[in-house]
Amino acid sequence: MIATIAVLGLLSVATATDLARHKIYNWTTYPGIVAAWVFHGTGSWLASQGVVSEATLAQLGWIGIGQSVLGFLVCGLTILVAFVFLKVGGGDVKMIAMLGAWLGVEAGVTAMLWTFILGGCVGLIVLVWRVGWWRLTVRALRQFVWTLRLRWWAPLSSEERAQLQPPLYLAECALAAAAIVQFGFMDLIG
C-alpha cells in the first residue's frame, strides 16, 4: 500500500503541474525514481536479512529492487522511443520511467499502455472538440480523395497540422492508469 500511495501522490503532483504549466518537473520525477529504488532496495535488504518476511513487504507494495530497476528500464526505454519518434515531452519520459520504477515490469507496462490508451482517447476528444466532428470528417475524406488522385500524400498546411496536434495530458492519464492497475479496475472490465 505504501508504494501505491507514493506513486499516486507523485503522479498527482505531476498532474497538478501539467494542468497548471504544461510541464512535468524534474523535482517530481527524479526524487520519485530514487525513492522507489530506496523503498524497494531497503525491502530487498530487509528480506535478505530475515528481518521482515517477503509476504509482509508485498502487502506494502514491495516488488524488489531488481523488478524496480527493470520496470524503470523497460518503461523508460519504451517511452524514450515515443519521445524520439512522436511528440512526447521529456517530462513524460521521466514520469513513465518513474511509474515503472514503482510498479515493476508487468504492472508498469500495463499502466504505461493504459496511459497511452487514455491519452489517445483524450487527445481525440480534444481534437473533435476543437475542430468539430463534421469538419474533421470532411477534411479526412478530402485528404483521402486527394491522396488517391495524386497517388501520394498531399502535405497539410501548417494551420491544419497545428489543429491536429492537441495536447496529450499524459500525467493525468498516467494517474488514472496507475489507479486502474493498482486498484484492480481491470478485473471489473474483463
VOLUM-391561 format. One line per 5 residues: number of its first residue (from 1); their letters; for each residue x, y, z of C-alpha. Coordinates in Angstrom, 1 decimal, decimal comma. Last residue first. Example, Ala and Ser with C-alpha at 12.3 -4.5 7.8 and 13.67 -1.06 7.14 Angstrom:
<recs>
2> SA> 13,7:-1,1:7,1 ~ 12,3:-4,5:7,8
</recs>
This chain:
<recs>
190> GILDM> -12,6:-8,1:-18,2 ~ -13,6:-4,5:-17,2 ~ -14,1:-5,2:-13,5 ~ -10,8:-7,0:-13,3 ~ -9,0:-4,1:-14,9
185> FGFQV> -10,2:-1,9:-12,0 ~ -7,7:-3,8:-9,8 ~ -6,8:-1,0:-7,5 ~ -3,2:-0,7:-8,6 ~ -3,7:-1,1:-12,3
180> IAAAA> -6,7:1,3:-12,8 ~ -5,2:3,7:-10,2 ~ -1,9:3,7:-12,1 ~ -3,8:4,3:-15,4 ~ -5,8:7,3:-13,9
175> LACEA> -2,6:8,9:-12,7 ~ -0,9:8,1:-16,0 ~ -3,8:9,7:-17,9 ~ -3,4:12,9:-15,9 ~ 0,3:12,9:-16,5
170> LYLPP> -0,2:12,2:-20,2 ~ -2,3:15,3:-20,9 ~ -1,9:14,8:-24,7 ~ -2,1:18,3:-26,0 ~ -3,8:18,6:-29,4
165> QLQAR> -1,8:18,3:-32,5 ~ -4,2:18,1:-35,5 ~ -5,1:21,8:-35,3 ~ -1,4:22,8:-35,7 ~ -1,1:20,5:-38,7
160> EESSL> -4,1:22,1:-40,4 ~ -2,7:25,6:-39,8 ~ 0,7:24,5:-41,1 ~ -0,9:23,3:-44,3 ~ -1,2:19,5:-44,8
155> PAWWR> 1,0:17,8:-47,3 ~ -0,6:15,8:-50,1 ~ 0,2:12,1:-49,6 ~ 0,9:10,4:-52,9 ~ -1,1:8,8:-55,6
150> LRLTW> -2,4:12,2:-56,7 ~ -6,0:11,1:-57,1 ~ -5,9:8,6:-54,2 ~ -4,2:11,1:-51,9 ~ -6,6:13,8:-52,9
145> VFQRL> -9,6:11,5:-52,0 ~ -8,1:10,6:-48,6 ~ -7,4:14,3:-47,8 ~ -10,9:15,2:-48,7 ~ -12,3:12,4:-46,6
140> ARVTL> -10,2:13,5:-43,6 ~ -11,2:17,1:-44,0 ~ -14,9:16,2:-44,2 ~ -14,6:14,0:-41,1 ~ -12,8:16,7:-39,1
135> RWWGV> -15,3:19,4:-40,2 ~ -18,2:17,2:-39,1 ~ -16,6:16,1:-35,8 ~ -15,8:19,6:-34,8 ~ -12,3:21,2:-34,9
130> RWVLV> -11,6:21,9:-31,2 ~ -13,9:19,4:-29,6 ~ -13,0:16,7:-32,1 ~ -9,3:17,3:-31,4 ~ -9,9:17,4:-27,6
125> ILGVC> -11,8:14,1:-27,7 ~ -9,1:12,5:-29,9 ~ -6,4:13,6:-27,5 ~ -8,4:12,3:-24,5 ~ -8,8:9,0:-26,2
120> GGLIF> -5,1:8,8:-27,2 ~ -4,0:9,7:-23,7 ~ -6,3:7,1:-22,2 ~ -4,9:4,4:-24,5 ~ -1,3:5,6:-24,0
115> TWLMA> -1,7:5,8:-20,2 ~ -3,3:2,3:-20,2 ~ -0,2:1,0:-22,0 ~ 2,0:2,7:-19,4 ~ -0,1:1,2:-16,6
110> TVGAE> 0,3:-2,3:-18,1 ~ 4,0:-1,7:-18,7 ~ 4,4:-0,7:-15,0 ~ 2,3:-3,5:-13,7 ~ 4,4:-6,1:-15,5
105> VGLWA> 7,8:-4,5:-15,3 ~ 7,8:-3,1:-11,8 ~ 5,3:-0,7:-10,1 ~ 7,5:2,0:-8,5 ~ 10,3:2,1:-11,0
100> GLMAI> 7,9:1,6:-13,9 ~ 6,0:4,7:-12,9 ~ 9,2:6,6:-12,5 ~ 10,1:5,7:-16,1 ~ 6,7:6,9:-17,1
95> MKVDG> 7,3:10,2:-15,4 ~ 10,8:10,6:-16,8 ~ 9,5:10,1:-20,4 ~ 6,6:12,4:-19,8 ~ 8,9:15,1:-18,5
90> GGVKL> 10,9:14,8:-21,8 ~ 7,8:15,6:-23,8 ~ 6,1:13,3:-26,3 ~ 5,7:14,4:-29,9 ~ 6,5:11,1:-31,7
85> FVFAV> 9,6:9,4:-33,0 ~ 12,3:10,3:-30,4 ~ 10,0:10,7:-27,4 ~ 7,9:7,6:-28,3 ~ 11,2:5,6:-28,4
80> LITLG> 12,0:7,1:-25,0 ~ 8,6:5,9:-23,8 ~ 9,7:2,3:-24,4 ~ 13,2:2,9:-22,9 ~ 11,7:4,3:-19,7
75> CVLFG> 9,1:1,7:-19,3 ~ 11,6:-1,2:-19,8 ~ 14,4:0,5:-17,8 ~ 12,3:1,6:-14,9 ~ 10,5:-1,7:-14,7
70> LVSQG> 13,8:-3,5:-14,7 ~ 15,2:-1,3:-11,9 ~ 12,1:-1,9:-9,8 ~ 11,9:-5,6:-10,6 ~ 15,5:-6,0:-9,5
65> IGIWG> 15,0:-3,8:-6,4 ~ 12,2:-6,0:-5,1 ~ 8,4:-5,7:-5,6 ~ 7,3:-4,1:-2,4 ~ 3,8:-2,8:-2,3
60> LQALT> 3,3:-2,7:1,4 ~ 1,5:-6,1:1,4 ~ 4,5:-7,4:-0,6 ~ 6,7:-6,5:2,3 ~ 4,7:-8,6:4,7
55> AESVV> 4,8:-11,5:2,3 ~ 8,5:-11,1:1,8 ~ 9,1:-11,6:5,5 ~ 10,8:-8,9:7,6 ~ 14,1:-9,0:9,4
50> GQSAL> 15,3:-12,1:7,5 ~ 18,4:-10,3:6,4 ~ 17,6:-11,0:2,7 ~ 14,0:-9,6:3,3 ~ 15,4:-6,4:4,9
45> WSGTG> 17,8:-5,9:2,1 ~ 15,1:-6,4:-0,6 ~ 12,8:-4,0:1,3 ~ 15,5:-1,4:1,5 ~ 16,1:-1,8:-2,2
40> HFVWA> 12,4:-1,5:-3,0 ~ 12,0:1,7:-0,9 ~ 15,3:3,2:-1,9 ~ 14,7:2,4:-5,6 ~ 11,3:3,9:-5,5
35> AVIGP> 12,5:7,0:-3,6 ~ 15,3:7,5:-6,2 ~ 12,7:7,4:-9,1 ~ 10,3:9,7:-7,2 ~ 13,2:12,1:-6,4
30> YTTWN> 14,0:12,3:-10,1 ~ 10,3:12,6:-11,2 ~ 8,9:15,4:-9,1 ~ 11,9:17,8:-8,9 ~ 12,4:17,0:-12,6
25> YIKHR> 9,2:18,9:-13,4 ~ 6,3:17,7:-15,5 ~ 5,2:20,8:-17,5 ~ 2,0:22,1:-19,1 ~ 2,0:24,9:-16,5
20> ALDTA> -1,2:24,5:-14,4 ~ -2,5:21,2:-15,8 ~ 0,9:19,6:-16,0 ~ 2,0:20,9:-12,6 ~ -1,1:19,4:-11,0
15> TAVSL> -0,8:16,1:-12,9 ~ 2,9:15,8:-11,9 ~ 1,9:16,4:-8,2 ~ -0,9:13,8:-8,5 ~ 1,6:11,4:-10,2
10> LGLVA> 3,9:11,7:-7,2 ~ 1,0:11,1:-4,8 ~ -0,3:8,1:-6,8 ~ 3,2:6,6:-6,9 ~ 3,7:7,1:-3,1
5> ITAIM> 0,2:5,9:-2,1 ~ 0,6:2,8:-4,3 ~ 4,1:2,0:-3,0 ~ 2,9:2,4:0,6 ~ 0,0:0,0:0,0
</recs>
